[in-house]
Amino acid sequence: MNIKSIKIIYWISTVLLALFILPGIFFLNAPMALEGTRHLGLPYWFHLEAGIGTFIGGLILILPKLPPRLKEWGYVALGVVYLSALIAHLSVDGVIPMSFTPLIAFAILLISYLCYHKLLKHADS
């Protein structure tokens, strides 16, 4: 795959993530969001921590020219969030289709991550 295709896939996947992640900060205390974390048995402080942390991670991914190590940690943190959401939903709701929705965001995150590293490797050469 050529570098132009990798850049396009990187930006499409990263912008999709940003469009999913960043607006969430405005709905942090929406009844549906609060009920979602209550349903999973999570405390309110964790709801705030995860929401604010996810927002910061989304900013780290979308802002260009940040240090590669910071972006790497942003990817790791968001990966932990999505895998933890999968585990939480499976633990509480069992194996139902809706329990696997965090895997969609995780798959897009993985595509962005892999393309990011290909772009970094290309920039170093």
Secondary structure, 3 states (H helix, E strand, C coil): CCHHHHHHHHHHHHHHHHHHHHHHHHHCCCHHHHHHHHHCCCCHHHHHHHHHHHHHHHHHHHCCCCCHHHHHHHHHHHHHHHHHHHHHHHHHHCCCHHHHCHHHHHHHHHHHHHHHHHHHHHHHC
